[in-house]
Amino acid sequence: MKVAEAAEILGVSLGTVRTWAADGKIPMHRNPANGYRLFKREDLKKFLAKVARPQPVKKLNDSIE
């Protein structure tokens, strides 16, 4: 799928998708005919599952000095 479709699925802007792809956060492929960025739905699902994981909560120390 193209950038606009990927952005809609991820709920972010087109620029964010382009940045994440350039940074290697989302696998990207290029159409050899026109150079468009292309994304696989499965890669986007994996990315969403990775970023949706709850992060451990740091416990506050009972005695704060």
Phi and psi in degrees as GROMACS dihedral restraints (atoms count N, CA, C in turn):
[ dihedral_restraints ]
;  ai    aj    ak    al  type     phi  dphi    fc
    3     4     5     6     1   -84.1    20    10
    4     5     6     7     1   174.1    20    10
    6     7     8     9     1   -56.0    20    10
    7     8     9    10     1   -45.1    20    10
    9    10    11    12     1   -61.4    20    10
   10    11    12    13     1   -41.5    20    10
   12    13    14    15     1   -67.1    20    10
   13    14    15    16     1   -41.3    20    10
   15    16    17    18     1   -63.5    20    10
   16    17    18    19     1   -41.7    20    10
   18    19    20    21     1   -62.0    20    10
   19    20    21    22     1   -39.8    20    10
   21    22    23    24     1   -65.7    20    10
   22    23    24    25     1   -43.5    20    10
   24    25    26    27     1   -63.7    20    10
   25    26    27    28     1   -41.7    20    10
   27    28    29    30     1   -81.6    20    10
   28    29    30    31     1   -16.3    20    10
   30    31    32    33     1    73.9    20    10
   31    32    33    34     1    33.5    20    10
   33    34    35    36     1  -132.3    20    10
   34    35    36    37     1   176.1    20    10
   36    37    38    39     1   -77.6    20    10
   37    38    39    40     1   164.0    20    10
   39    40    41    42     1   -60.0    20    10
   40    41    42    43     1   -40.8    20    10
   42    43    44    45     1   -61.8    20    10
   43    44    45    46     1   -37.7    20    10
   45    46    47    48     1   -65.4    20    10
   46    47    48    49     1   -42.1    20    10
   48    49    50    51     1   -61.4    20    10
   49    50    51    52     1   -44.1    20    10
   51    52    53    54     1   -61.6    20    10
   52    53    54    55     1   -42.3    20    10
   54    55    56    57     1   -65.1    20    10
   55    56    57    58     1   -47.7    20    10
   57    58    59    60     1   -60.4    20    10
   58    59    60    61     1   -38.6    20    10
   60    61    62    63     1   -66.6    20    10
   61    62    63    64     1   -43.5    20    10
   63    64    65    66     1   -64.4    20    10
   64    65    66    67     1   -33.4    20    10
   66    67    68    69     1   -81.9    20    10
   67    68    69    70     1    -4.7    20    10
   69    70    71    72     1    82.3    20    10
   70    71    72    73     1    10.7    20    10
   72    73    74    75     1   -73.7    20    10
   73    74    75    76     1   -30.2    20    10
   75    76    77    78     1  -125.1    20    10
   76    77    78    79     1   127.9    20    10
   78    79    80    81     1   -61.9    20    10
   79    80    81    82     1   137.8    20    10
   81    82    83    84     1  -132.6    20    10
   82    83    84    85     1   146.9    20    10
   84    85    86    87     1  -124.9    20    10
   85    86    87    88     1   155.0    20    10
   87    88    89    90     1  -111.4    20    10
   88    89    90    91     1   138.2    20    10
   90    91    92    93     1   -71.7    20    10
   91    92    93    94     1   120.6    20    10
   93    94    95    96     1   -64.2    20    10
   94    95    96    97     1   -24.1    20    10
   96    97    98    99     1   -78.3    20    10
   97    98    99   100     1   -39.0    20    10
   99   100   101   102     1  -128.5    20    10
  100   101   102   103     1    -4.2    20    10
  102   103   104   105     1    79.6    20    10
  103   104   105   106     1     4.5    20    10
  105   106   107   108     1   -61.4    20    10
  106   107   108   109     1   145.0    20    10
  108   109   110   111     1   -73.7    20    10
  109   110   111   112     1   135.6    20    10
  111   112   113   114     1  -129.5    20    10
  112   113   114   115     1   144.6    20    10
  114   115   116   117     1  -128.7    20    10
  115   116   117   118     1   145.0    20    10
  117   118   119   120     1   -93.1    20    10
  118   119   120   121     1   137.4    20    10
  120   121   122   123     1   -55.8    20    10
  121   122   123   124     1   -41.1    20    10
  123   124   125   126     1   -61.8    20    10
  124   125   126   127     1   -39.1    20    10
  126   127   128   129     1   -64.2    20    10
  127   128   129   130     1   -39.0    20    10
  129   130   131   132     1   -67.7    20    10
  130   131   132   133     1   -39.5    20    10
  132   133   134   135     1   -62.2    20    10
  133   134   135   136     1   -42.6    20    10
  135   136   137   138     1   -63.4    20    10
  136   137   138   139     1   -42.0    20    10
  138   139   140   141     1   -62.3    20    10
  139   140   141   142     1   -45.3    20    10
  141   142   143   144     1   -62.1    20    10
  142   143   144   145     1   -40.6    20    10
  144   145   146   147     1   -64.4    20    10
  145   146   147   148     1   -37.1    20    10
  147   148   149   150     1   -67.7    20    10
  148   149   150   151     1   -46.1    20    10
  150   151   152   153     1   -79.5    20    10
  151   152   153   154     1   -15.4    20    10
  153   154   155   156     1   -86.7    20    10
  154   155   156   157     1    -5.6    20    10
  156   157   158   159     1   -63.6    20    10
  157   158   159   160     1   132.9    20    10
  159   160   161   162     1   -66.9    20    10
  160   161   162   163     1   139.0    20    10
  162   163   164   165     1   -89.5    20    10
  163   164   165   166     1   143.5    20    10
  165   166   167   168     1   -62.9    20    10
  166   167   168   169     1   142.5    20    10
  168   169   170   171     1   -93.9    20    10
  169   170   171   172     1   129.3    20    10
  171   172   173   174     1   -76.1    20    10
  172   173   174   175     1   134.0    20    10
  174   175   176   177     1   -84.8    20    10
  175   176   177   178     1   136.4    20    10
  177   178   179   180     1   -77.3    20    10
  178   179   180   181     1   141.4    20    10
  180   181   182   183     1   -69.4    20    10
  181   182   183   184     1   136.5    20    10
  183   184   185   186     1   -61.5    20    10
  184   185   186   187     1   -35.7    20    10
  186   187   188   189     1  -108.8    20    10
  187   188   189   190     1   110.6    20    10
  189   190   191   192     1  -103.4    20    10
  190   191   192   193     1   127.2    20    10
